[in-house]
Amino acid sequence: MSDINASSTSSSSIFCIEHERQALLKFKARFKASLQHPSNRLSSWRGHDCCQWQGIGCNSLTKHIVKLDLHNPCHDNSLCYDDEHDIEADEVNPSLLKLKYLSYLDLSGNDFHGSPVPMFLASMKQLTHLNLSNSNFGGSIPHNLGNLTNLVLLDLGGNRHLQIDDDIQWISQLQSLQQLDMIFPFLAILLMSQILQGFKFDLAFNGLHSPLLLNAFQNMTSLRVLDLSGNFLDSTPVWLGKCHHLVQLDMSHNYVHGPIPEVWRNLTSISHLDLSYNSFVSPIPPWFSELNTLTYLSLARNEFTIIDRAFVSSILTNNCDLQILDMAYNKFKGEAFWDYDYVSGCISYKLEELHLSENEFSGHLPSWLRKFEKLRIIDLSSNSFSGLIPSSLGNLSNLRDLNMRSNSFVGPIPSSLGNLSNLIDLDLSSNSFVGRIPSSLGNLSTLLSLDLSNNLLKGIIPNSFRGLVKLTSLVLNRNNLDGLLPSVMGQLVKLNVLDLSSNHFYYTLMDDGDFSIPADYKTEAKHVQWHHSFTAMSTLKIANLGPWGQQFNGSNP
């Protein structure tokens, strides 16, 4: 476009070709905006030199019109309103066919009253840029736009009444295309480079119902990134297995059912794979655990059931660079880990998050988990894991969230968990832990929530808990804890949830039997001496404490 003289820069010696000027005047005649309106971009369209008209660009040598840009300047400007600056027409006048050298056409942000995209545009084969976005076009997108093989940009986005049928093979004819936008209502595709250099396709949340719509791209085997998330697809494109260069595939939030396709074993470069929120089912093919380029894998919220023994171990140990593994909310059964102390030859592991919650995994936790030193989150809740918690978990110094709720773990709580200096949330509730609460847990100065409820713990609350200065929730109910409620509890001033019910504590009362708690507190015992310290308290349960723990009405027994 270096030879274009636009209206703002053209020399006064440039005069446009007369039959092209007449074509522009016929095109203008279809618009309804008043020429006197200050925002009317056609008000300058008068006189003989159409190369001086606003929005017109001419070739400085041939004087032919090569650019017509009537886009609404308010479309991307929040300081003005689109409808104050749009121009209206019932259709696009076919007089534009007289502009044989036009390569740039932008009519975006105007109002064409639901008229169809003109069929005649397909004859304007010099076009490299065609932008009809947000212009209230309707009807079906004409397939003959595939004839515009010089197009670099095609933008039909934002036309809410524009329809596209299942056959979009015509898109594959646009071999020069670098950017395609049809985001309303079906597609949004950004092609960032030429076919041989690889593609990024972003088709997320576009209402796609059929994978047949995607067959137009089946020959684009250099695809590197494909995002199909948030659609209504019930199966995956059959041609994905040919995309050997695919690095990222997001199929999440669809309705895909059936097993993982066998052809995906050819995706040997895949690093980011998200299949969550679908209806994928077992079996997971054996080769799947051999993928060794993964950095992110989510199989969460599907219908998987049976897997090969120690599948989780295989995934973890074959992927040195894996950072997130999410298999939560399925129906996985069987042992997740092998129990012998073996890990592959990775020098180090990058795993940061391990999500296995809400399944039926069983077996013991392996001691070799200590080698995943970058772990920040371990969520094994609501499974059937059993056995002892390995003391080696205390070596995971980066751990922030450890959730083992609702399993069948036994034995004492390892004192080594007190070494987890960055821990924020510790939930070991609803297991069968025995023995005393380790005093080392008082070292967890960053802890916000501690839940040890519904176990078989006995003994007293350690005085070391005074170190839990940031604690906002402490839940110890349904154990066999006993002894005097320690005054150290009054030092945990940030607590807003404290549940000590269904234990065998006893406590002393204040001298003033009038002391009461605001009515909006959920309180089952009054008059505890350190009770007034909890200025942030919203829930307090210390009823059913034992033989002395009765509910009182304001007087000592």
N, C-alpha and C positions, 0 to 999 in steps of 0.2 A: 504493500500500500504506500510505498515511498514516493510514488509518482502522483499521488492524489493531492489535489488542491481542494480542501474543504472550504465552506463558506467563510470561516473565520480567518483563513490565511491566503486565500486565492488572490491572484493578481487581477487587476481590473482589465487586463488585456485578454483574459480568458473568457470566451463566450461559448456557452454550451450549444450542442447541436440541436437545431430547431425541432425536429420530429421527437427528440427525447424531451424537450421542454413541453411540447404539446401533450406528451404522454403523462408527464407529471401533473399538468393542469387538469387532465381528465381524472387522474388518481385523486387529486385534491377535491374535485367537485363532489365526490361521494361523502366527504366528511361533513359533520353537522355543526361543528363548533363555530361560533361567530368569529369572523376575522378581526373584530374589534376587541375580543377578549384578550387581556394582557398576557395570559398564559398560552394563547394559541400559537403553536409552533409553525403554523402555516401562514401567519400574517406577513412574513417576509417574501412569500412566494408571489412575486409580481415583478414586472419588468422583463427585459430580454435576456439578462445574464443569469440563467438558472444555477450556474456554478457558485453564485453569491448567495443563494437561498439557504436558509437555515436547515441543517441536516443533510445537505447535498455535498458530495465529494466528487470531483472530476479528475480524470487523468490529465496531468499537466501537459502532456505531449499530444494526445489524441483528442482531448476535450470530451471524451465520452464520459457519461455518468457511471461511476463504479461503486458509489456508496450512497445509501439512503438510510438515514438514522433518525427516526421519529420516536425514539423511546421516551417514556414519561420520566422527566427528571426527578419526580417525587418518589418514584418507586423504591429507591434505596435511601431516601432522605426523610428522617423522622420529623423534620421541622415543617413539612408541608403535607398536604393530603393528596393522595393519588387522584381522587375524583375531581379535584379542582383543576388538575392539569392534564387530564386525559383528553383525547380527541376521539370522536365517535363516528362510526360508519356501520351501515348494515352489511357491508361486504368489502373485500379488497378488490379494487377495480383491475380487471385483466390488462389494462393499458400498460401495466408494468412489464409486459412481455416485449414491449418496444425497447426496453433498456437491455440490449443484448449483451452489454459488458458489465452489468451489475454483479458485483461479487459479495457485497455486504448489504444485508437487509435486516433492519431492526425496527420492529413495530411494537415492541414490548410495552406493557403497562397502559395500554389504551383499551377501548371498548368497541368490540366488533359484534356485540349484541347476539352472541351465541351462534354466529354464522360458521359454516364449516371452514376448515383450513383449505385454501384454494387448491384445486387439482392442478391448475396451470403452473404452480410454483415448480413442479417437477420438470418443467421444460427449461427452466432457467439454470442451465448446467454450469454456468460460470460461478455460481454461488459457492462461497467458502464459509460464510457466516450467515445463519438464518436464526433469528431470535423472534419468536412469536409468544413469548411467555407472558402470563398474567394479562391477557388481552381479551378474555371472555370469548374464546373460540369454542365451538361445540362440535357435535357429530363425531365421526370416526376419523382417526388419523389415516390419511391416504397412503396406501402401500407404495405408490409410485414415487414417494420421496426417496426411495432407494435408488432412483436414477441420478440423484445429486451426488455423484461419486467424488466431487472435489470438496465436499463439506468437511470442514474442520470442527465446526461447532453447530449443533442443532439443539435449540432450547424451546421446548413446548410446555415447560413447567408452569404450574399455577393456573391452568385452565380447568376449572372444576367440572365443566360439562364435557370435556374432551374424553373420548372413549378409545380404547385400544382393544382389538380382538386378539384371539389366541395365536394368530399367525403374525409373528414379528420377524420373519426371515429376512424381510427387506432391510433390516438394520445391518445384516451381515454384508450387504453390498456397499456400505459406506466405509470403504477401506481407508480413507484418509481421516476418518473421524477421530478426534481426540477428546471431545466433550459432548456428552449427550445427556440432556435433562428432560425427563418426562415425568417428574415426581408426582404430579397430580393427574389421575388418582392412582397410577399403578407403578411407575418405574422411576428410579433415580440412579443413574449410572454415571460414574466419573471415570473416563478412560484417560489416565494420566500420561500415557506414552503410546508409541506405535506398537502394532501387534507383535513384532518380533522382539520388542524390549520388555514385554510383560504388561499386565493390566492390573488395575484395582477396580473392582465392581462393588459399589455400595447400593444394594437393593433392599436395605432394611426398612421395615414398616411401610410397605407399599401395597398391601392388600393382594399380593400374588396368591392365586388359588391353585394354579397348575404349573408343574415343572416344565410342561411343554412350551410355555412362554419363553423359557430360557434356552431353547434349542438353537436359537439364532446365534448363540455364542459357542456352540459345540466345537467349532474348529479353532477357537482361540486357546490353544493348548499352552500358551505361555502365561496363562492366568496365574497370578501370585496371591491375590487377596480377593476373597469372595465373601460378602456379607449378605445372607438371606434371612437374617433374624426378623422376628416379629411379623411374619406373614401367615398364610393359611395353607402352606404346602403340606401335602400328605405323603410325599415321597421325595427322594433326592434326584437331581439330574443324573441320568445314566452315564453321561459323558465325563463326569468328574474324575473317573479313574484314569483318563488320558492326560490329566493336568499334573504332570510330573513335577512341575515347578511350584505347585501350590504351597504356600507357606502358612496362610491363615484361612480357615474356614469356620464361619459362624452360621449354624443352622438352628440356633436357639429360638424358643418361643414360636414353634410351629406345631403342626399336627402329624408329623412324620411317624409312621408306625412300621413295625417289622424290624428285622435284625440289621446290624451294620453291614452295608454292602460289601461283598467280597472284593469288588474291583478297587476298593479304597486301599488295598494293600500296596497299590502302586504309588500312593502319596508319600513317597519316601523323604520328602523335604518338609513335611508338615511340622510346624512348631506350635501353632495356636489352633486348637480344635474345641469348639463349643457346640455340644449337642443337647444342652439342657432344655428342660421344659418341652419335651416331646413325648412320644409313646414308643420309643425304641425298646425292643425286647431281646432277651437272650435267644441263642447263644452269642456271646462275644467271641469272634473268631480267634484262634490261638495266636495268629500272627500279630494281633493288635497289641499284645503286651511286649512285642519285640520292636515296636516303633521307638527309635532312640534319638529323635530330634525334637521331642516335645518340650515346650516351656510352659504350656498351659493346656490342661485337659479338664473339661467339665462334662460329666455324664449325668449330672444331677437331675432329679425329678423326671425320671423315665419309668419304664416298667421292667427293668432288668431284674433277673432272679438268679439263676445258676451261673456261676463263673468257675473257671479252672482254679484249683487249689492254689492259694498264695498268689492270686492274680495281682493284688495290690503290691506285694513284694516285687514282682517282676516289673511292674510299671515304674516303681520307685528306683529300683537298682539299675534299670536299663537306660534311664534318662538322667544323666548327670546334671543337665541344665534345667530340669523341670522345676518350676517355681510354685505352681498351684495345681493340686489334684483335688477335684470335687466330684464325689460319687454319692452325695447325700440324697436322701428321699427317693430311694428305690426299694427293691425287695431282695437285695443281694443276700444270699445265704452261703454259709460255709466259712472256712478259715480264710481270713484276709492275709495273714502273714505266715511265712515259714518261720519255724521256731529255732532254727540253728543259726549260729552267729556267723552269717556270711553276707557280705555285701560285695557287689561287683568292683571292678578295678578303677572306679572313678577316684581321682585324687581328692575331690571334694564334691559336695552336693549343694545345689542352690534352692532346694525345696523350702518354701516359706509358709505355705498353708496346706493342711491336710484335713479334708472334710469327708467324713464317712458316716455322718449321723443318720438316724432314722432308716436303718436297714436291719438285717438279721445276721450280721457278721458275728462269728464266734472265734474261739481260740484265744491264745495268750498274746500279750504284747512282747515283741522281741527286744532284747537288750541293744541290738544294733541300731535302733532308732536314735541313739545318742550321737551317731555319726552325721545326722542331719542337723548340723549346728546352727543353721540359719532359720530354723522353724520359728514362726511367730504365733501360729494358730494350730492347735490340734483339737479337732472336734470329733469325738467318737461316741457321742451321746445316743441313747436309745438304740442299743444293739444288744448282743449277747456275749460280749467279751468277758473273759473270766480269768482267774489266776491272780497273781500278784502284780502290782505296778512295779516295773523295774526301777530300782533306785537310780539307774543311769539317766533317767529322764531329768534328774536334777542338774545334769550337765548342759541342758539346753538353755543357755543364759539369755537368749533372745526371745524366749517364749513370753507372749503377752496374754494368751487366752488358752486355758487348758480345761476342756469340758469332757468329762467322762460319766456324766449323769446317766442313770437308768441302764446299768449293765449288771454284771454278776462278779465284779471284782471282789476279792477277799483279802484277808490279812491286814496288817497294819498300814496306815498311810506312811509312805517313806518320809523320813525326816529330811532327806535330800531335796524335797520339793521346796524347802526353805531357802535353797540357793538360787531360786528363780527370781532374781532381783528386779526383773522388768515385768513381772506378772501383774496383770490388771484384773483378770477374772479367773477364779478357780472354782469349778463346780464338780464335786465328787459325790453328789447326792444320789440316793436310791441305789446303793450297792450293798455290800455286806462287809464293809470295813469294820475291824475290831480294834481294841486297844485304846490308848489315849490319843488325844489330839496332840501332834508333835509341837513342842514349844518353839521349834525352829520356824513355824509358820508366822510367828511374830516378827520375823525379819523381813517380811514382804511389805516394805514400806510404800510401794506403789499400788498395792492392792485396793481395788474399789469394791469388789463383790466376792464374798466367800460363802459357799453353800456346801455344808457337810451333812445335810438333813437326811433322815430316813436311812440310817446305817445302824451299826451295833456298837458305837463308840461309848466309852465309859470314862469316868474320872471327871476332873474339873476343867474349867476353861483356863488355859494357861495365862499367867500374869503377863507373859511376853506379848500378849495381844495389845498391850498399850502401845506397841510399835506400829500398829496398823492405823496410822494417823489419817489416812485418806479414805478409810473404809466407809462406804455409804450403805452397804447391805450385808448383814450377817444373819445367816439362817442355819440354825443348829437343831431344829425341832426333830422329834421322833428319833431320839437316841436313848442311851442309858446314862447320860451325863448326870452328875450329882454335885453335892457340896454347896457351899455358900456362894451366891451370885457375887462375883468379885467386884470390888469397887473400881477396878481398872476399867470396867465397862463405861463408867462415867467419863472417861477421858476420850472416848471415841465420839467426839462432838459432831462429826459429819454424818453420823448414821441417820438414815431416814427409814430403814427397814431393819427391825430386830425381831427375830422369831426364835424363842427358846422353849416353846411349849412342848408338852409331851416328853419331859425329862424328869429328873428327880432332884431339882434344885430346891433350896430353901433360901429365905432372905429375911432381913430385918426391916422393921417399919420405922418411918419417921416418927418423932415425938408428936408432931402435929398431925392428928388424924384427919384434919380437914383437907390435906393436900389432895388435889385432884388434877386430872388431865383434861385438856380441852376436848369438847364433845366430838370433834371431828376426827380424833385419833381412834384407831381400832385397838382398844385397850382391854385386856382381860385381867390385869392385876394392877392395883393402885398402891401408892405409898412407898415404892422402892426408893431407898435413900438417894441413889445417884440418878434418879429418873429425870430430875430437872435439868440435867446437863444437855439433853437431846433437843436442842432448839430447832433442829431440822427434821425431827421425827414425824413420819406420816403413818407408820405401821409398827405397833409394838404388841407382841404376843408373848406373855410369860405365864399363862395359866397352865393348870395341870402340872404343877412343878413337882409334886410329890406330896407326902403326908402333911407338910406344913403349908403347901402352896394353895391356899383356898382363895376364893374371891371374897373381898371385903367390902363393906358398905360404909367405911369411914371410921371404924373403931378397931382397936387391937383385939385379938382373940383372947 
